Amino acid sequence: MKKLVLVVALALTATPLSAQQTAFYLIDGDSNLGYIVKNGALQSTFSVANQASFASYGIRFDQGKFALLSRDGSASEEYTAAGVQTGVTHNLGTPDLDQILDGGTDGVSTYVARFGSNTGVYKGDMNFGNQSMLFALEDTYGVTYGNGSVWALTSGTLWQYTTGGAFQNSFSLNFDGMRPGALAYESATNSLWFGLNGTGEIYNYSLTGQELDHLSIAGLGGNFWGGEMMNDGTSVVPEPSSYALMSAGLLGLGVASRRRRKV
């Protein structure tokens, strides 16, 4: 019986899943290009429209589609999961939000990171409209929503706030003087991801500030400030090879059970 338990244990652990399981969308507005990274590899790229000569950075997902907010906060536009424009746009006027570097949503409101003057995190409606400052942070590079909190990224620190703007915690990232961006929450692993500009690398951190992993992605480059995960499911699904090993282990248990009944 101990051997059979060992078989099942091996079946469950022999083929570990990649740490980065959810499609991670990173936006390089400087070159009007989007990247889709999954399982630690670049899956595809897509073109990002240039609105009024401003790069698109702010990003949020909703029901399998995503929206981008122009860098000056004047307009947002919708894309399919493959990065194709749907034709749905929203003219937000001239909110004068300066440099919008990232965005996210809790399904009710959107959150954007503003860099430059009046830097910090702003909260608005699902179309990125009606923005007002939620909390101030110096040199805010990234923002996302996850596990009930709003997370913000500065040069060397990860910040945790409530959706009402109350401070909860902060964690040092040891990237002081460098430019992390494209902060995203992955529901499948309950963790945070972001890119480090100019390195082609993405980093994974726990919600308590521990570095879990970092991956070098071939073909990824540029200033990918805007970033978000397509959190279309929270369950971790085993890979086909893991299914096969699990089935073999369960079959072995079934055979052993029949043998015991015969005895």
Residue frames relative to the residue before (quaternion, step in Angstrom):
aa qw qx qy qz dx dy dz
M 1.0000 0.0000 0.0000 0.0000 0.00 0.00 0.00
K 0.6188 0.5537 -0.3421 0.4399 3.60 1.06 -0.76
K 0.6326 0.5339 -0.3342 0.4507 3.58 1.05 -0.76
L 0.6516 0.5172 -0.3138 0.4576 3.55 1.02 -0.83
V 0.6279 0.5204 -0.3374 0.4703 3.58 1.00 -0.76
L 0.6352 0.5301 -0.3213 0.4608 3.57 1.06 -0.80
V 0.6203 0.5451 -0.3390 0.4507 3.59 1.02 -0.80
V 0.6734 0.4878 -0.2937 0.4715 3.57 0.89 -0.95
A 0.6381 0.5289 -0.3291 0.4525 3.57 0.98 -0.83
L 0.6533 0.4986 -0.3060 0.4806 3.57 0.99 -0.83
A 0.6249 0.5510 -0.3350 0.4400 3.56 1.04 -0.77
L 0.7059 0.4654 -0.2653 0.4635 3.54 1.02 -0.79
T 0.7830 0.3488 -0.1704 0.4860 3.60 1.14 -0.53
A 0.5197 0.6904 -0.4090 0.2931 3.62 1.17 -0.36
T 0.7904 0.2107 -0.1175 0.5631 3.60 1.04 -0.66
P 0.1285 -0.8274 0.5416 0.0747 3.60 0.18 1.19
L 0.4924 -0.6467 0.4973 0.3032 3.53 -1.15 0.66
S 0.5735 -0.5515 0.4627 0.3911 3.54 -1.20 0.46
A 0.5709 -0.6145 0.4187 0.3480 3.55 -1.06 0.75
Q 0.7481 0.3187 -0.1863 0.5514 3.57 1.06 -0.75
Q 0.0576 -0.8709 0.4864 -0.0391 3.55 -0.06 1.36
T 0.7171 0.4418 -0.2267 0.4891 3.57 1.16 -0.63
A 0.5715 -0.6000 0.4307 0.3576 3.58 -1.04 0.76
F 0.1521 -0.7895 0.5941 0.0244 3.55 -0.70 1.21
Y 0.1592 -0.7954 0.5826 0.0497 3.56 -0.58 1.22
L 0.0333 -0.7921 0.6091 -0.0207 3.56 -0.75 1.10
I 0.2062 -0.8066 0.5492 0.0725 3.56 -0.83 1.03
D 0.1171 -0.7514 0.6474 0.0502 3.53 -0.88 1.08
G 0.1872 -0.8380 0.5056 0.0836 3.53 0.10 1.32
D 0.5629 0.6150 -0.3892 0.3918 3.59 1.16 -0.50
S 0.7719 0.2705 -0.1546 0.5541 3.58 1.10 -0.69
N 0.4122 -0.7291 0.4504 0.3092 3.59 1.33 0.17
L 0.5190 0.6191 -0.4066 0.4267 3.54 0.90 1.02
G 0.1688 -0.7703 0.6072 0.0972 3.55 -1.11 0.77
Y 0.2113 -0.7652 0.5984 0.1080 3.57 -1.13 0.72
I 0.1442 -0.7496 0.6365 0.1104 3.55 -1.16 0.66
V 0.0512 -0.8053 0.5899 -0.0309 3.56 -0.56 1.24
K 0.1153 0.7845 -0.6022 0.0926 3.57 -0.92 0.92
N 0.8348 0.0888 -0.1200 0.5300 3.55 -1.06 0.87
G 0.7047 -0.5135 0.2607 0.4144 3.53 0.98 0.87
A 0.7073 0.3938 -0.2635 0.5246 3.60 1.21 0.34
L 0.5206 -0.6157 0.4909 0.3301 3.55 -1.21 0.55
Q 0.2524 -0.7977 0.5352 0.1160 3.56 -0.59 1.20
S 0.7780 -0.2016 0.1726 0.5694 3.59 0.89 -0.90
T 0.2712 -0.7238 0.6027 0.1985 3.53 -1.36 0.13
F 0.0822 -0.7872 0.6084 0.0582 3.58 -1.22 0.35
S 0.5182 -0.6465 0.4699 0.3045 3.55 -1.23 0.50
V 0.2184 -0.7518 0.6125 0.1092 3.53 -1.11 0.81
A 0.4505 -0.7036 0.4791 0.2690 3.57 -0.79 1.01
N 0.3345 -0.7166 0.5780 0.2011 3.53 -1.17 0.68
Q 0.1486 -0.8204 0.5499 0.0487 3.56 -0.40 1.25
A 0.8539 -0.1023 0.0399 0.5087 3.56 -0.71 1.14
S 0.6554 -0.5510 0.2825 0.4326 3.55 1.08 0.92
F 0.5842 0.5317 -0.3988 0.4657 3.59 1.18 0.44
A 0.4624 -0.6773 0.4950 0.2871 3.57 -0.98 0.82
S 0.4060 -0.6967 0.5377 0.2463 3.58 -1.15 0.69
Y 0.0329 -0.8261 0.5620 -0.0232 3.56 -0.79 1.02
G 0.7061 0.4756 -0.2936 0.4348 3.57 0.60 -1.11
I 0.0041 0.8132 -0.5794 0.0546 3.60 -0.84 0.96
R 0.0956 0.7670 -0.6333 0.0376 3.54 -1.18 0.67
F 0.3386 -0.7362 0.5546 0.1892 3.57 -1.15 0.69
D 0.0836 0.7717 -0.6280 0.0560 3.53 -1.20 0.63
Q 0.8515 -0.1045 0.0297 0.5130 3.58 -0.64 1.20
G 0.7696 -0.4156 0.1999 0.4417 3.56 0.76 1.08
K 0.6912 0.3730 -0.2836 0.5502 3.58 1.25 0.08
F 0.2124 -0.7775 0.5701 0.1592 3.55 -1.22 0.26
A 0.2595 -0.7482 0.5944 0.1396 3.51 -1.27 0.54
L 0.2186 -0.7593 0.6016 0.1173 3.53 -1.15 0.73
L 0.2434 -0.7509 0.5992 0.1340 3.51 -1.07 0.81
S 0.4848 -0.6684 0.4743 0.3054 3.57 -0.88 0.91
R 0.6649 -0.5549 0.3366 0.3698 3.52 -1.17 0.64
D 0.7207 0.4141 -0.2514 0.4959 3.60 1.09 -0.62
G 0.5108 -0.6870 0.3922 0.3366 3.59 1.31 0.07
S 0.4846 0.7112 -0.4102 0.3018 3.60 1.23 0.22
A 0.8166 0.0508 0.0042 0.5749 3.63 1.12 -0.50
S 0.1413 -0.7554 0.6303 0.1104 3.55 -1.26 0.49
E 0.0996 -0.7916 0.6012 0.0445 3.55 -1.18 0.58
E 0.4114 -0.7364 0.5024 0.1897 3.53 -1.16 0.75
Y 0.1155 -0.7761 0.6191 0.0317 3.55 -1.19 0.79
T 0.4791 -0.6095 0.5331 0.3389 3.55 -1.27 0.39
A 0.6954 -0.4661 0.3362 0.4315 3.56 -1.28 0.16
A 0.6643 0.4957 -0.2995 0.4725 3.59 1.19 -0.49
G 0.5685 -0.6275 0.3703 0.3819 3.58 1.26 -0.03
V 0.4952 0.6344 -0.4368 0.4019 3.58 1.18 0.56
Q 0.4778 -0.6776 0.4803 0.2863 3.58 -0.87 0.94
T 0.3384 -0.7545 0.5296 0.1892 3.58 -0.91 0.92
G 0.5257 -0.6270 0.4154 0.3975 3.59 1.22 -0.38
V 0.5697 0.5719 -0.3856 0.4468 3.58 1.28 -0.10
T 0.0725 0.7914 -0.6007 0.0875 3.57 -0.68 1.11
H 0.1756 -0.7628 0.6127 0.1090 3.55 -1.25 0.44
N 0.2490 -0.7543 0.5936 0.1292 3.54 -0.73 1.13
L 0.1596 -0.8337 0.5271 0.0415 3.55 -0.50 1.22
G 0.5626 -0.6138 0.3863 0.3969 3.56 1.26 0.21
T 0.5894 -0.5460 0.4331 0.4085 3.57 -1.02 -0.77
P 0.0650 -0.8529 0.5176 0.0189 3.58 0.34 1.22
D 0.3156 -0.7845 0.4883 0.2156 3.61 1.29 -0.15
L 0.2698 0.7823 -0.5135 0.2270 3.56 0.77 1.09
D 0.4785 -0.6909 0.4373 0.3201 3.58 1.24 0.24
Q 0.7874 -0.2953 0.2255 0.4919 3.62 -0.87 -0.92
I 0.1482 -0.7701 0.6179 0.0568 3.58 -0.55 1.22
L 0.1197 -0.8501 0.5123 0.0239 3.58 -0.49 1.18
D 0.8124 -0.0009 0.0136 0.5830 3.63 1.10 -0.27
G 0.0692 -0.8057 0.5867 0.0426 3.57 -1.26 0.26
G 0.0011 -0.7804 0.6252 0.0079 3.54 -1.33 0.19
T 0.2008 -0.7845 0.5748 0.1175 3.57 -1.28 0.08
D 0.3057 -0.7149 0.5926 0.2103 3.53 -1.31 0.46
G 0.6290 -0.5435 0.3204 0.4543 3.57 1.32 0.21
V 0.7201 0.3492 -0.2213 0.5573 3.56 1.30 -0.18
S 0.7889 0.0942 -0.0120 0.6071 3.54 1.02 -0.92
T 0.3300 -0.6949 0.5876 0.2509 3.54 -1.33 0.22
Y 0.1879 -0.7545 0.6205 0.1019 3.52 -1.27 0.56
V 0.0326 -0.8006 0.5983 0.0056 3.59 -0.90 0.89
A 0.3718 -0.6974 0.5710 0.2225 3.52 -1.24 0.65
R 0.1367 -0.7927 0.5916 0.0544 3.55 -0.80 1.02
F 0.1472 -0.7795 0.6070 0.0476 3.52 -0.89 1.05
G 0.6524 0.4887 -0.3710 0.4448 3.59 -1.09 0.62
S 0.7978 -0.1835 0.1634 0.5506 3.58 -0.83 -0.96
N 0.8320 0.1063 -0.1203 0.5310 3.57 -1.11 0.77
T 0.1295 0.8420 -0.5104 0.1175 3.55 1.01 0.90
G 0.3960 0.6861 -0.5405 0.2833 3.55 -1.09 0.80
V 0.5867 -0.5478 0.4493 0.3923 3.57 -1.24 -0.46
Y 0.1576 -0.7870 0.5946 0.0470 3.54 -0.93 1.02
K 0.2485 -0.7680 0.5802 0.1089 3.54 -1.15 0.75
G 0.0692 0.8112 -0.5759 0.0744 3.58 -0.94 0.91
D 0.6881 -0.4519 0.3443 0.4514 3.57 -1.26 -0.26
M 0.7376 -0.4571 0.2776 0.4124 3.58 -1.31 0.11
N 0.6664 0.4515 -0.3079 0.5072 3.60 1.25 -0.16
F 0.5300 -0.6366 0.3711 0.4197 3.56 1.37 0.19
G 0.4960 0.6624 -0.4287 0.3624 3.59 1.21 0.31
N 0.8092 0.2998 -0.2111 0.4591 3.56 -1.39 0.15
Q 0.1711 0.8241 -0.5171 0.1557 3.56 0.91 0.95
S 0.0584 0.7580 -0.6491 0.0281 3.51 -1.14 0.79
M 0.5877 -0.6106 0.3890 0.3612 3.59 -1.04 0.71
L 0.2844 -0.7503 0.5784 0.1472 3.54 -0.93 1.00
F 0.7466 -0.2108 0.1292 0.6176 3.57 1.03 -0.84
A 0.4389 -0.6991 0.5116 0.2385 3.55 -1.18 0.66
L 0.0664 0.7555 -0.6499 0.0502 3.55 -1.14 0.83
E 0.4492 -0.6882 0.4926 0.2862 3.57 -0.98 0.76
D 0.8564 0.0175 -0.0381 0.5145 3.60 -0.96 0.94
T 0.1157 0.8186 -0.5475 0.1292 3.56 0.65 1.14
Y 0.1619 -0.8304 0.5311 0.0455 3.58 -0.60 1.19
G 0.8324 0.0586 0.0093 0.5510 3.60 1.03 -0.64
V 0.0127 -0.7808 0.6246 0.0098 3.53 -1.27 0.47
T 0.1027 0.7625 -0.6372 0.0451 3.55 -1.21 0.58
Y 0.3435 -0.6919 0.5859 0.2450 3.55 -1.35 0.13
G 0.2416 0.7799 -0.5591 0.1445 3.56 -0.99 0.80
N 0.8578 0.0740 -0.0789 0.5025 3.54 -1.07 0.81
G 0.7514 -0.4356 0.2068 0.4505 3.54 0.99 0.92
S 0.7247 0.4017 -0.2335 0.5088 3.60 1.25 -0.09
V 0.3718 -0.6510 0.6016 0.2759 3.51 -1.36 0.30
W 0.1535 -0.7993 0.5797 0.0385 3.56 -0.78 1.14
A 0.0743 -0.8013 0.5935 0.0084 3.56 -0.91 0.93
L 0.2495 -0.7794 0.5678 0.0894 3.53 -1.18 0.71
T 0.0424 -0.7496 0.6599 0.0274 3.53 -0.95 0.97
S 0.7985 -0.3356 0.1771 0.4673 3.58 -1.26 0.01
G 0.8461 0.0813 -0.0214 0.5264 3.60 0.81 -0.90
T 0.7258 0.4205 -0.2156 0.4998 3.57 1.24 0.15
L 0.2446 -0.7103 0.6414 0.1559 3.54 -1.21 0.73
W 0.1423 -0.8161 0.5594 0.0297 3.58 -0.77 1.10
Q 0.1686 -0.7744 0.6050 0.0771 3.56 -1.12 0.79
Y 0.0166 0.7918 -0.6069 0.0668 3.56 -0.83 1.11
T 0.5100 -0.5840 0.5141 0.3669 3.54 -1.28 0.24
T 0.6300 -0.5284 0.3982 0.4067 3.60 -1.26 0.24
G 0.6469 0.4937 -0.3178 0.4866 3.57 1.29 -0.18
G 0.6009 -0.6176 0.3295 0.3859 3.57 1.33 0.08
A 0.4917 0.6521 -0.4421 0.3709 3.60 1.22 0.29
F 0.4871 -0.6743 0.4790 0.2804 3.57 -0.91 0.97
Q 0.1443 -0.7961 0.5836 0.0691 3.57 -1.06 0.88
N 0.7887 -0.1882 0.1790 0.5572 3.58 0.82 -0.98
S 0.1012 -0.7649 0.6273 0.1059 3.55 -1.34 0.16
F 0.1271 -0.7938 0.5942 0.0250 3.55 -1.15 0.75
S 0.4125 -0.7009 0.5269 0.2468 3.56 -0.97 0.89
L 0.2398 -0.7937 0.5495 0.1031 3.57 -0.97 0.96
N 0.3767 -0.7513 0.4666 0.2756 3.59 1.26 -0.09
F 0.5375 0.5803 -0.4315 0.4338 3.57 1.05 0.82
D 0.2001 0.8202 -0.5178 0.1382 3.56 1.13 0.54
G 0.7954 0.2578 -0.2192 0.5028 3.56 -0.85 1.02
M 0.6612 0.4513 -0.3050 0.5159 3.59 1.28 -0.18
R 0.4458 -0.7228 0.4802 0.2195 3.58 -1.26 0.20
P 0.0283 -0.7890 0.6137 -0.0099 3.60 0.01 1.23
G 0.0615 0.8046 -0.5884 0.0510 3.60 -1.06 0.66
A 0.7407 0.4208 -0.2952 0.4326 3.56 -1.37 -0.16
L 0.1137 0.8222 -0.5447 0.1202 3.58 0.83 1.00
A 0.0440 0.8044 -0.5867 0.0826 3.58 -0.89 0.99
Y 0.3091 -0.7259 0.5869 0.1822 3.55 -1.20 0.65
E 0.1711 -0.7708 0.6067 0.0922 3.58 -0.96 0.93
S 0.3376 -0.7831 0.4879 0.1865 3.56 -0.41 1.22
A 0.6122 0.5836 -0.3567 0.3966 3.61 1.04 -0.70
T 0.7780 0.2672 -0.1512 0.5482 3.58 1.11 -0.64
N 0.3348 -0.7645 0.4818 0.2669 3.58 1.33 -0.05
S 0.5647 0.5705 -0.3851 0.4555 3.54 0.88 1.02
L 0.4529 -0.6879 0.5090 0.2501 3.55 -1.34 0.18
W 0.1379 -0.7693 0.6203 0.0663 3.53 -1.20 0.71
F 0.0971 0.7715 -0.6285 0.0185 3.55 -1.22 0.46
G 0.4101 -0.6979 0.5299 0.2530 3.54 -1.28 0.35
L 0.2967 -0.7186 0.5966 0.1995 3.54 -1.22 0.54
N 0.4092 -0.7669 0.4412 0.2230 3.54 -0.33 1.29
G 0.8156 0.2543 -0.2187 0.4715 3.52 -1.07 0.91
T 0.6862 0.4794 -0.2867 0.4659 3.61 1.25 0.00
G 0.3512 -0.7291 0.5133 0.2857 3.62 1.09 -0.54
E 0.5959 0.5714 -0.3586 0.4357 3.59 1.20 0.41
I 0.1690 -0.7448 0.6335 0.1243 3.54 -1.22 0.60
Y 0.2411 -0.7902 0.5570 0.0849 3.54 -1.04 0.89
N 0.2238 -0.7651 0.5960 0.0960 3.53 -1.16 0.78
Y 0.0097 -0.8008 0.5976 -0.0378 3.58 -0.78 1.07
S 0.4830 -0.6295 0.5238 0.3100 3.53 -1.21 0.60
L 0.6165 -0.5547 0.4097 0.3799 3.56 -1.29 0.21
T 0.6709 0.4332 -0.3051 0.5188 3.56 1.32 0.08
G 0.6650 -0.5928 0.2715 0.3642 3.55 1.24 0.54
Q 0.5239 0.6208 -0.4309 0.3930 3.61 1.21 0.29
E 0.4221 -0.6745 0.5373 0.2797 3.58 -0.98 0.82
L 0.2147 -0.7999 0.5539 0.0853 3.57 -0.77 1.10
D 0.7918 -0.1300 0.1422 0.5796 3.55 0.98 -0.82
H 0.0024 0.7543 -0.6494 -0.0965 3.54 -1.31 0.17
L 0.1841 -0.8046 0.5637 0.0305 3.53 -0.95 1.01
S 0.2943 -0.7223 0.5981 0.1843 3.54 -1.05 0.81
I 0.1571 -0.8229 0.5446 0.0393 3.58 -0.52 1.21
A 0.3604 -0.7396 0.5305 0.2039 3.57 -0.53 1.17
G 0.7972 0.2833 -0.2204 0.4854 3.57 -0.88 0.95
L 0.6109 0.5385 -0.3544 0.4596 3.58 1.26 -0.16
G 0.2316 0.7843 -0.5479 0.1762 3.57 -0.80 0.94
G 0.6110 0.5729 -0.4044 0.3673 3.52 -1.32 -0.03
N 0.6024 -0.5370 0.4439 0.3895 3.52 -1.36 -0.22
F 0.0103 0.8319 -0.5522 0.0541 3.57 0.26 1.28
W 0.0604 -0.8312 0.5526 -0.0117 3.55 0.27 1.31
G 0.7443 0.3898 -0.2386 0.4870 3.60 0.66 -1.02
G 0.1797 0.7950 -0.5641 0.1324 3.59 -0.85 0.91
E 0.1246 0.7789 -0.6087 0.0856 3.56 -1.08 0.71
M 0.4108 -0.6819 0.5517 0.2486 3.54 -1.27 0.56
M 0.3712 -0.6750 0.5788 0.2675 3.56 -1.16 0.64
N 0.0723 -0.8318 0.5503 -0.0024 3.56 0.13 1.31
D 0.1078 0.8288 -0.5352 0.1228 3.55 0.42 1.29
G 0.7923 0.0730 -0.0744 0.6012 3.59 1.23 0.21
T 0.3085 -0.7803 0.5192 0.1622 3.56 -1.03 0.71
S 0.5895 0.5796 -0.3833 0.4118 3.62 1.19 -0.15
V 0.3674 -0.7013 0.5676 0.2256 3.54 -1.15 0.71
V 0.1765 -0.8118 0.5528 0.0659 3.59 -0.53 1.18
P 0.4333 -0.7017 0.4888 0.2845 3.64 -0.70 0.97
E 0.5208 -0.6174 0.4887 0.3297 3.56 -1.21 0.61
P 0.6929 -0.4911 0.3171 0.4222 3.64 -1.18 0.43
S 0.6565 0.5077 -0.3310 0.4492 3.59 0.93 -0.82
S 0.6259 0.5261 -0.3361 0.4674 3.57 1.10 -0.66
Y 0.6022 0.5492 -0.3457 0.4651 3.56 1.09 -0.75
A 0.6616 0.5185 -0.3137 0.4418 3.57 0.90 -0.92
L 0.6701 0.4897 -0.2992 0.4708 3.58 0.93 -0.86
M 0.6353 0.5228 -0.3290 0.4634 3.56 1.01 -0.78
S 0.6454 0.5240 -0.3161 0.4571 3.56 0.96 -0.88
A 0.6455 0.5203 -0.3248 0.4550 3.57 0.99 -0.86
G 0.6609 0.5114 -0.3091 0.4540 3.56 0.96 -0.85
L 0.6692 0.4894 -0.2980 0.4732 3.57 0.95 -0.87
L 0.6144 0.5380 -0.3459 0.4620 3.58 1.08 -0.72
G 0.6385 0.5285 -0.3251 0.4554 3.55 1.02 -0.80
L 0.6316 0.5209 -0.3315 0.4689 3.56 1.02 -0.73
G 0.6515 0.5240 -0.3175 0.4474 3.55 1.00 -0.83
V 0.6451 0.5163 -0.3161 0.4662 3.58 0.98 -0.86
A 0.6575 0.5113 -0.3123 0.4569 3.58 0.91 -0.89
S 0.6352 0.5367 -0.3312 0.4457 3.56 1.01 -0.80
R 0.6601 0.5039 -0.3114 0.4619 3.58 0.96 -0.87
R 0.6295 0.5402 -0.3292 0.4511 3.56 1.03 -0.81
R 0.6568 0.5069 -0.3190 0.4581 3.59 0.94 -0.84
R 0.6454 0.5179 -0.3359 0.4498 3.58 1.00 -0.75
K 0.6337 0.5320 -0.3318 0.4532 3.58 1.05 -0.77
V 0.6496 0.5102 -0.3180 0.4655 3.58 1.01 -0.85
